[in-house]
Amino acid sequence: MQDALNEQIKNELYSAYLYLSMSAHFEAANLPGFAKWMRIQAGEEQTHAMKFFDFINDRGGRVTLQAILQPPTEFTTPLAVFEQVLEHEGKVTAMIHNLYALALKENDYPTQVMLQWFINEHVEEEKNASHIVETLKLAGDKGGSLLMLDHRLGKRGGEE
């Protein structure tokens, strides 16, 4: 279980790195609202990694940090980026579900309880990404609608 949780720390940090790369892309594309949304998302993923980090330590385990892959650096349209976000969040949801299945198999009740938070969080993560994808499909990738959405996403605080 500890090895799987350590692996998830790496996965969460990769997610943060991916979203930070997307933020850099949006900054370069002069879409500061999209960039801010991604930067906040990157911070949330770092927080998720630290929840696993602290949980392992709180249970007397040993955190073993692993190498994080370089994320992509080239992206295309805002719609394509958010479709990638939605797909990525689905993969992370599957990882969390696999961790929960392992915790069940191991009769690891504290880990099951901790993972409930992540299960609920990922419902929200996928909902938010899906909503932005659908809004971008309506707005298109150019013009005033895109700028209005950029402005709206730029108002994001700590939670969407």
N, C-alpha and C positions, 0 to 999 in steps of 0.2 A: 504494500500500500504506500509506503514511504517513497519508494522509487517512482511510482505512478504520480504521486503528488509533486515530487521534484520535477518530473517531466512536465507537469502542468504549469509550474512556475515558468519554465522555459517557454511554453506555448503562450502564456499570458504576456510575457515580455516581448515575444515575437509580435503579438497582436499590437502592442504599444508601438513597437518599431515600425510596423506596417502603417499604422495610422499616422505616425509622425512623418513618414515618407509621403503619404497622401497629403498631409498638411503642407509640406514643402512644395508639392506639385501645385496645390491650389494657390499658395502664395505667389509662385512664379507665374500663374495664370491670371493674377490680379483678381482673385475671388477670395477676399479676406474672410468673409463669413463662412464659406466652406472650410477654409484653412483653420479658423477658430474651432469649428465643430470637430474637426479631425484631431486637433491638438488636445481638446478637452477629452475626446474619446481615448486618445493615447494615455492621458493621465489616469482615466478610469481603469484601463487595462493594467497599468502599473500598480494601482491600488489592489486590483484583483490578485496580481502576483504576490503582493505583500500579505494578503489574507492567507494564501497558502503557506507562505514563508513563516508567518507568525504561528499558524496552526501547527505546522511541523515542530517548531521550537517549543510551543506550549505543551505539546504531548511528549516532550523529551526526545524527539527525533533529531535527525541530522540533515540539515539543508545542504544539498550538493548542487551548486549552480553549474549549468551546462552552456555550451556555446549556442549563441543565437544566430540563425541564418540571416544573411542580408536580405532585406525586403526588396521588392521591385522599386525602381526609381522612375520609371517611365509609365505614364498613364495617359488615357485619351480623354473622353468626354466626362463631364460630371455624372451623367447617367451610368456610363460604364464603370466608373469608380465606385459608385454606390451599389451597383449590382455586385461588384467584387466584395464590397463590405458585407452585403447580405449573405453572399455565399460563404464568406469567411466566418461570419457569426454562426451560420448553420453548422460548419465544421467544428467550431469551438463548443457549440451546444452538444454535438455528438460526443466530443471528448469528455464533457462534464457527465453526460449520461453513462459513458463507459466507466468513469471513476465511481459513480454511484453504484453501478452494477458490481464492481469489484468490492466496494465497501459492504454491499449486501452479502456477497459470497464469503467475505472474511468476517462477517458478523461484527463489523467495526461501526458501532452505533454513533460515536462522536463524529466520525467522518461523514456518516449519512446525514446527520443533523447539519453540519457545516455546509455540505453540498446542497442542501435544500435552498439556501440563500442564492447559490449560483444558478440553480435550476430556475428559480423565480426571476433572477436578474436577466437570464438569457431569453426568457419570454419577452421581456421589455426591450432588450437589445435588438432582437429580430423584428419586433413591431416597429421600432423607431426607424431602422434601416429600410424596412419594407415601405413605410409611409413616405420616406424621402424618395425612394425609387419610383413609386407611383406618382408622386408630385412632379418629379422630373420628367416622367413620360408625358404628363399633361402639359408641362411648361415648355418642353423642348430644351435644347442645349444652347440657344442663342436668344438675345433680345431682352426685353424688359422683364419678362416672367422669370428668367434666370437670375437677373439682378435683384428682383424682389425676393426670390428664395435665398439668394446669397445674404441679403440683408437680414432676413428672418433667422437663418442659421447662425448668423453672427451675434444674435441676441442670446444664444444658449449660455446658460450658467453652468453650474456643476452637474446638473442632471437635465436631460432632455425630457 
